[in-house]
Amino acid sequence: MNRRKPGFTLVEMLVAMTLLVSLMTVVALALGSLARADRRARIEIDHGRAMQQLFTQMRADAHQATAFAITSPTTPAPPAADGEAPDQPESPTASLRLTYDAGVTIDYRAVGDGIRRVVTRGSTVRHHEVYSCGPLSRVMWTVDEMHELPLLTLQLERTTGVGRQAVPLVVQAALLNTSPQLAE
């Protein structure tokens, strides 16, 4: 009489290990997808915050400006704050220059994945920042002077992902103290 010892056979162990590895693979893939989705969501939140800060800052700047100029992509861009050529090549894009009393100017221009804001006094850069808004497919500055006060409009189109349509965003601000110097 041949008695069987208690335990599992080699085949049973291999089947159990294969099932366990398959289950662990599915869990690892799901966690990887979750991490990528979390990373994309955090980036979108950061871009949204940056755009909100840009819109708030642009409104405040526009309300205090005494003059403005919009440069279209076909006209030369305003010189860099130090009077030299921009430090990095940029694609042609519209830009906005707001002028204040005491020789202060603020330049807005699309660069890479955001909008650059440079504050200068005379030829000295006082402040420089870039609002990272994500991939911008279109940036357009316009001023509507049909109202009692000129109305500055910034239109952005953002691409939010691969294969997705551009999302239009619009912010407007009244130019309370300005005289137009529109260069188009």
C-alpha positions as CSV (number, residue, x, y, z in Angstrom):
1,M,0.0,0.0,0.0
2,N,1.4,3.3,-1.2
3,R,0.5,6.1,1.2
4,R,0.6,9.7,0.0
5,K,2.4,12.2,2.1
6,P,0.5,15.3,3.0
7,G,1.4,18.4,0.9
8,F,1.1,19.7,-2.6
9,T,2.6,18.4,-5.8
10,L,5.0,20.3,-8.0
11,V,2.3,20.9,-10.6
12,E,-0.1,22.3,-8.0
13,M,2.6,24.7,-6.8
14,L,3.5,25.9,-10.3
15,V,-0.2,26.5,-11.1
16,A,-0.6,28.5,-7.8
17,M,2.6,30.5,-8.5
18,T,1.4,31.3,-12.1
19,L,-1.9,32.6,-10.8
20,L,-0.3,34.6,-8.1
21,V,2.2,36.2,-10.6
22,S,-0.6,37.0,-13.0
23,L,-2.6,38.7,-10.3
24,M,0.4,40.7,-9.1
25,T,1.0,41.8,-12.7
26,V,-2.5,43.1,-13.1
27,V,-2.2,44.9,-9.8
28,A,1.1,46.5,-10.7
29,L,-0.3,47.7,-14.1
30,A,-3.3,49.2,-12.4
31,L,-1.1,51.0,-9.8
32,G,1.1,52.3,-12.6
33,S,-2.0,53.7,-14.5
34,L,-3.3,55.2,-11.3
35,A,0.1,56.9,-10.7
36,R,0.2,58.3,-14.3
37,A,-3.4,59.6,-13.9
38,D,-2.5,61.2,-10.6
39,R,0.5,62.9,-12.1
40,R,-1.5,64.3,-15.1
41,A,-4.2,65.5,-12.7
42,R,-1.6,67.3,-10.5
43,I,-0.1,68.9,-13.6
44,E,-3.5,70.1,-14.8
45,I,-4.2,71.5,-11.3
46,D,-0.8,73.4,-11.3
47,H,-1.5,74.8,-14.8
48,G,-5.0,75.9,-13.6
49,R,-3.5,77.7,-10.6
50,A,-0.9,79.3,-12.8
51,M,-3.5,80.5,-15.2
52,Q,-5.6,81.9,-12.4
53,Q,-2.5,83.8,-11.1
54,L,-1.8,85.0,-14.6
55,F,-5.4,86.3,-15.1
56,T,-5.4,88.0,-11.7
57,Q,-2.0,89.6,-12.3
58,M,-2.9,90.7,-15.8
59,R,-6.1,92.3,-14.6
60,A,-4.3,94.2,-11.8
61,D,-1.6,95.3,-14.3
62,A,-4.2,96.5,-16.9
63,H,-6.2,98.5,-14.3
64,Q,-3.1,100.5,-13.3
65,A,-1.5,100.9,-16.8
66,T,-1.3,104.4,-18.4
67,A,-0.6,103.2,-21.9
68,F,-0.6,99.9,-23.8
69,A,0.8,98.4,-27.0
70,I,0.0,95.2,-28.7
71,T,2.6,93.8,-31.1
72,S,1.2,91.3,-33.7
73,P,3.4,88.3,-34.8
74,T,4.3,90.1,-38.0
75,T,5.7,93.2,-36.4
76,P,9.0,93.2,-34.4
77,A,8.7,92.2,-30.8
78,P,9.6,94.8,-28.1
79,P,13.3,94.6,-27.3
80,A,14.4,92.6,-24.3
81,A,14.6,94.5,-21.0
82,D,18.4,94.9,-21.3
83,G,18.1,96.3,-24.9
84,E,19.6,93.2,-26.4
85,A,18.0,90.4,-28.4
86,P,15.9,87.9,-26.4
87,D,18.1,85.3,-24.7
88,Q,16.2,82.4,-26.3
89,P,14.7,82.1,-29.7
90,E,10.9,82.4,-29.7
91,S,8.3,81.6,-32.2
92,P,6.5,84.7,-33.5
93,T,3.6,85.5,-31.2
94,A,1.6,88.5,-30.2
95,S,2.8,90.4,-27.2
96,L,1.4,93.0,-24.8
97,R,3.3,95.9,-23.3
98,L,1.7,97.9,-20.5
99,T,3.4,101.2,-19.6
100,Y,3.1,103.0,-16.2
101,D,4.3,106.3,-14.8
102,A,7.9,106.5,-13.7
103,G,9.2,104.5,-16.7
104,V,7.9,101.1,-15.6
105,T,6.8,98.7,-18.3
106,I,5.4,95.2,-18.1
107,D,5.7,92.9,-21.1
108,Y,3.6,89.7,-21.6
109,R,4.6,87.2,-24.2
110,A,3.9,83.5,-24.9
111,V,7.0,81.3,-24.4
112,G,7.0,77.5,-24.6
113,D,4.2,76.2,-22.4
114,G,3.3,79.5,-20.7
115,I,3.2,83.3,-20.6
116,R,6.3,85.3,-19.6
117,R,5.8,88.5,-17.6
118,V,8.8,90.9,-17.3
119,V,8.6,94.1,-15.3
120,T,11.3,96.7,-16.2
121,R,12.1,100.2,-15.0
122,G,14.1,102.0,-17.5
123,S,16.4,99.3,-18.8
124,T,16.6,97.3,-15.6
125,V,14.6,94.1,-15.1
126,R,12.8,94.4,-11.8
127,H,10.9,91.1,-11.9
128,H,10.6,88.2,-14.3
129,E,8.2,85.2,-14.1
130,V,6.7,82.6,-16.3
131,Y,3.2,81.3,-15.7
132,S,3.3,77.7,-16.8
133,C,-0.1,77.2,-18.5
134,G,0.6,74.0,-20.4
135,P,0.8,73.5,-24.1
136,L,-0.6,76.7,-25.8
137,S,-1.7,76.4,-29.4
138,R,-2.9,80.0,-29.7
139,V,-2.3,83.3,-27.8
140,M,-4.0,86.4,-28.9
141,W,-4.2,89.9,-27.3
142,T,-6.9,92.3,-28.4
143,V,-8.3,95.6,-27.2
144,D,-11.9,96.6,-27.8
145,E,-12.3,100.4,-27.7
146,M,-16.0,100.4,-28.4
147,H,-16.9,100.7,-24.8
148,E,-16.5,103.6,-22.4
149,L,-13.2,102.2,-21.3
150,P,-10.9,100.1,-23.5
151,L,-11.3,96.4,-22.8
152,L,-8.2,94.2,-23.0
153,T,-8.8,90.6,-23.9
154,L,-6.4,87.7,-23.7
155,Q,-7.5,84.5,-25.6
156,L,-5.6,81.3,-24.9
157,E,-6.1,77.9,-26.5
158,R,-4.6,75.0,-24.5
159,T,-4.3,71.5,-25.6
160,T,-5.0,69.3,-22.6
161,G,-3.8,65.9,-23.9
162,V,-2.8,63.8,-26.9
163,G,-5.6,63.7,-29.4
164,R,-7.8,66.2,-27.5
165,Q,-9.2,69.4,-28.9
166,A,-7.9,72.8,-27.8
167,V,-9.7,74.4,-24.9
168,P,-10.3,78.2,-25.4
169,L,-9.9,80.4,-22.3
170,V,-10.7,84.1,-22.3
171,V,-9.9,86.8,-19.7
172,Q,-10.8,90.4,-20.0
173,A,-9.7,93.5,-18.1
174,A,-10.7,97.2,-18.4
175,L,-7.8,99.6,-19.1
176,L,-8.8,102.3,-16.7
177,N,-6.1,104.9,-17.1
178,T,-4.8,104.2,-20.6
179,S,-4.1,105.9,-23.9
180,P,-3.7,103.5,-26.8
181,Q,-0.4,102.9,-28.6
182,L,-1.7,100.0,-30.6
183,A,0.9,98.6,-33.0
184,E,-0.7,95.9,-35.3
